[in-house]
Amino acid sequence: MTRPPAGPQTLLRSLNARAILEALARRGPLTRAELMGETGLSRTAVTQVLRMLETGEAVASAGVDRATHGPAATRVSLHPSLGCAAAVHIDHHAASVAIIDATGRVLAERTGPFPAMGDLSDRVDAVTALIGTALTPAGGPLRVAVVGVPGIVTRSGEIRDDQGPDGGAFRSALTTRLGCDVRMENDVNLAALAELAGTVATDLESFALLMIDDGLGAGIVIDGSLQRGSGGIAGEVMYLPHPDLPVGAPVLNEVVVADLALTNDRDPEAPLRLHLDAALEGDAAAIEMMAELARRLVLVAGGITLVVDPAAYILAGDAAHPAFVDAVRQAADDVAHLLPLAFRVSSFGREATLVGAVSEATAVLRETVFSAVLTRTDRTPR
């Protein structure tokens, strides 16, 4: 028994086609019978839509399924020509790139140095070179790039960091060089979005991710939605007023780490990671450093709690290091009688931003290519 039309035939075809495209993106190659189970469509509807999508080079044969009982069935998958996306994480020292297809499968990864203080062309060259070396013909053309950066990012893609506001110049230059849509996002926000699909926050309707990557930043999720703020400033907690510091002084960044190292007779030039490793090995001076840094982070968490009251805090980046996690939990215990705070460790640690960029790039790529496919097939004569 076939389903009765639920509206204009063009709309019905589009809805059915999108359901099949989404199923293939979500599950990978499927047989017609498996597509029926995934979408609830009849065999006739699946066959008609697949014929339309094959004509439009949106799907392609993916071999024969010989694992199931009965006659062998042909599998179909998304067509490679639909293209791929680039997920990019830029920090103060390096850039990492993952090339993905519409299923979210990572096709290639590259990491290289990034001239954080260089001029615009140097930074654009660094990112485009990494993406260029990672792209493969099998992945199809590049359709979109999602780029996570430190600093404040507005809805229009403008960045404000240590070098000041860029007026959208970096995004514009990348768009021109890559020849595709470029989406900019704050690195900590992407890390928070990654946790929405991870295992640590599955039972949390609201949480704040606290990430240390040179500086301290927060990604705030309320009722399952990331809070960016009207100007992209939400989560810039490194400069929250702190009882022991002048207004405007950073609570926790590389300068603070260097000062504490000097105070505790450790190397002020060493990165935080080395101090963390030393604390884990029992170095008393490094443990003292971690205690002070953790106390500052807990005070920041207390301030956030009094405003938005998240169910828990997720520690990411260098904050997910075991030595720092222990220090944070001890500092939280010291104030638990005043303000109970719950801390968890990120599912992805230092990779959280890139994981979030991959997730966002996958979603944007699917919407971009599926909308293009449906527009094209709707114009195809029947």
Residue pairs with C-beta under 8 A, 6 or more apart in sequence:
2 42
2 44
2 45
3 41
3 42
3 45
5 12
6 12
6 15
10 378
13 48
13 49
13 52
13 377
13 378
14 374
14 377
14 378
16 39
16 41
16 45
16 49
17 49
17 52
17 53
17 58
17 373
17 374
17 377
18 370
18 374
19 39
19 40
19 41
20 35
20 39
20 41
20 46
20 49
20 50
20 53
20 59
21 53
21 58
21 59
21 78
21 366
21 370
21 373
22 366
22 370
23 30
23 35
23 38
23 39
24 30
24 35
24 59
24 76
24 77
24 78
24 103
25 78
25 102
25 103
25 104
25 366
26 38
26 103
27 34
27 38
28 77
28 103
29 62
29 63
29 75
29 76
29 77
30 38
30 75
30 76
30 77
31 65
31 73
31 74
31 75
31 76
32 43
32 46
32 47
32 50
32 73
32 74
32 76
33 43
33 73
35 41
35 46
35 50
35 76
36 42
36 43
36 46
39 46
41 49
50 59
50 76
52 377
52 380
53 59
53 373
53 377
54 60
54 76
55 377
55 380
56 373
56 376
56 377
56 380
57 79
57 81
58 78
58 79
58 82
58 373
58 377
59 76
59 77
59 78
59 79
60 76
60 77
60 78
60 79
60 80
61 74
61 75
61 76
61 77
62 74
62 75
62 76
62 77
63 74
63 75
64 72
64 73
64 74
64 75
65 72
65 73
65 74
65 75
66 72
78 101
78 102
78 103
80 101
80 138
80 139
80 140
81 140
81 141
82 101
82 102
82 140
82 143
82 369
82 373
83 102
83 139
83 140
83 141
83 142
83 143
83 365
83 369
84 99
84 100
84 101
84 102
84 107
84 135
84 139
84 140
84 141
84 142
84 143
84 365
85 99
85 100
85 101
85 142
85 143
85 144
85 145
85 146
85 361
85 362
85 364
85 365
86 97
86 98
86 99
86 100
86 131
86 134
86 142
86 144
86 145
86 146
86 178
86 361
87 97
87 98
87 99
87 100
87 145
87 146
87 354
87 357
87 358
87 360
87 361
88 95
88 96
88 97
88 98
88 127
88 130
88 131
88 145
88 146
88 147
88 148
88 357
89 95
89 96
89 148
89 187
89 190
89 353
89 354
89 357
90 114
90 127
90 147
90 148
90 149
90 150
90 187
91 114
91 116
91 150
91 187
91 213
91 214
91 353
92 114
92 116
92 150
92 213
92 214
93 113
93 114
93 116
94 111
94 112
94 113
94 114
95 111
95 112
95 113
95 114
95 126
95 127
95 130
96 109
96 110
96 111
96 130
96 354
97 109
97 110
97 111
97 127
97 130
97 131
97 134
98 106
98 108
98 109
98 134
98 354
98 357
98 358
98 361
99 106
99 107
99 108
99 109
99 131
99 134
99 135
99 136
99 139
100 106
100 107
100 358
100 361
100 362
100 365
101 107
101 139
101 140
101 365
102 362
102 365
102 366
102 369
103 362
104 358
104 359
104 362
106 358
107 134
107 136
107 138
107 139
108 134
108 135
108 136
108 139
109 134
110 130
110 131
110 133
110 134
111 130
112 126
112 129
112 130
113 126
114 123
114 126
114 127
115 122
115 123
115 126
116 123
117 163
118 126
120 166
120 169
120 170
120 173
121 173
123 170
124 170
124 173
124 174
124 177
127 147
127 174
128 174
128 177
128 178
131 142
131 145
131 178
135 142
142 178
142 179
142 180
143 180
143 181
143 365
143 368
143 369
144 180
144 181
144 182
144 183
144 361
144 364
144 365
144 368
145 174
145 178
145 180
145 181
145 182
145 183
145 361
146 182
146 183
146 185
146 190
146 357
146 360
146 361
146 364
147 171
147 174
147 182
147 183
147 184
147 185
147 357
148 185
148 186
148 187
148 189
148 190
148 353
148 354
148 356
148 357
149 159
149 161
149 170
149 184
149 185
149 186
149 187
150 161
150 186
150 187
150 213
150 214
150 215
150 217
151 159
151 160
151 161
151 162
151 186
152 159
152 160
152 161
152 186
152 231
152 232
152 233
152 236
153 159
153 160
153 184
153 185
153 186
153 189
153 232
154 160
154 231
154 232
155 228
155 232
156 168
157 168
157 171
157 182
157 183
157 184
158 165
158 166
158 167
158 168
158 171
158 184
159 165
159 166
159 168
159 170
159 171
159 184
160 166
170 184
171 182
171 184
174 182
175 181
175 182
181 364
181 368
183 360
183 364
185 356
185 357
185 360
186 217
186 219
186 228
186 232
186 235
187 211
187 213
187 217
187 353
188 209
188 211
188 213
188 217
188 218
188 219
188 235
188 316
188 353
189 219
189 226
189 228
189 235
189 356
190 219
190 352
190 353
190 354
190 356
190 357
190 360
191 209
191 211
191 219
191 316
191 317
191 346
191 348
191 352
191 353
191 355
191 356
192 207
192 208
192 209
192 219
192 220
192 221
192 226
192 314
192 356
193 219
193 226
193 356
193 359
193 360
194 347
194 348
194 352
194 353
194 355
194 356
194 359
195 201
195 207
195 209
195 221
195 314
195 316
195 346
195 347
195 348
195 352
196 221
196 224
197 359
198 346
198 347
198 348
198 355
199 347
200 314
200 344
200 345
200 346
200 347
201 207
201 221
201 312
201 314
201 344
201 347
204 221
204 310
204 311
204 312
205 222
205 223
205 224
205 311
206 221
206 222
206 223
206 308
206 309
206 310
206 311
207 221
207 310
207 311
207 312
207 313
207 314
208 218
208 219
208 220
208 221
208 301
208 304
208 308
208 310
208 312
208 313
208 314
209 218
209 219
209 220
209 221
209 313
209 314
209 315
209 316
209 346
209 352
210 216
210 217
210 218
210 237
210 297
210 300
210 301
210 313
210 314
210 315
210 316
210 319
211 217
211 218
211 219
211 315
211 316
211 317
211 319
211 352
211 353
212 252
212 272
212 297
212 317
212 318
212 319
212 324
213 317
213 318
213 350
213 353
214 253
214 254
215 238
215 250
215 252
215 253
215 254
216 237
216 238
216 251
216 252
216 253
216 297
216 300
216 319
217 235
217 236
217 237
217 238
218 235
218 236
218 237
218 300
218 304
219 226
219 235
220 226
220 227
220 234
220 235
220 304
220 308
220 310
221 227
221 310
222 308
222 310
227 234
227 235
227 308
228 234
228 235
229 235
237 251
237 300
237 303
237 304
238 250
238 251
238 252
238 253
239 248
239 249
239 250
239 251
240 251
240 300
240 303
241 247
242 249
242 251
242 296
242 299
242 300
243 299
245 251
250 256
251 296
251 297
251 299
251 300
252 293
252 296
252 297
252 300
254 271
254 272
256 293
256 296
257 271
257 272
257 275
257 289
257 293
258 268
258 269
259 268
260 289
260 292
260 293
261 267
261 268
261 270
261 275
261 289
262 268
264 285
264 286
264 288
264 289
265 285
266 275
266 278
266 285
266 286
266 289
267 274
272 318
273 318
273 321
275 286
275 289
275 290
276 286
276 290
276 318
276 321
276 323
276 324
277 321
277 323
278 285
278 286
279 286
279 287
279 289
279 290
279 323
279 324
279 327
280 321
280 322
280 323
286 323
287 323
287 327
290 323
290 324
290 326
290 327
291 327
291 330
291 331
293 324
293 327
294 324
294 327
294 328
294 330
294 331
295 331
295 334
297 319
297 328
297 331
298 328
298 331
298 332
298 334
298 335
298 341
301 313
301 332
301 341
301 343
302 335
302 339
302 341
304 310
304 313
305 339
305 341
306 339
311 342
312 342
312 343
312 344
313 341
313 342
313 343
313 344
314 343
314 344
314 345
314 346
315 324
315 325
315 328
315 343
315 344
315 345
315 346
316 346
316 348
316 349
316 350
316 352
317 346
317 349
317 350
317 352
318 324
318 350
319 325
319 328
320 345
320 346
320 349
320 350
325 343
325 345
328 343
329 343
332 341
332 343
335 341
346 352
348 355
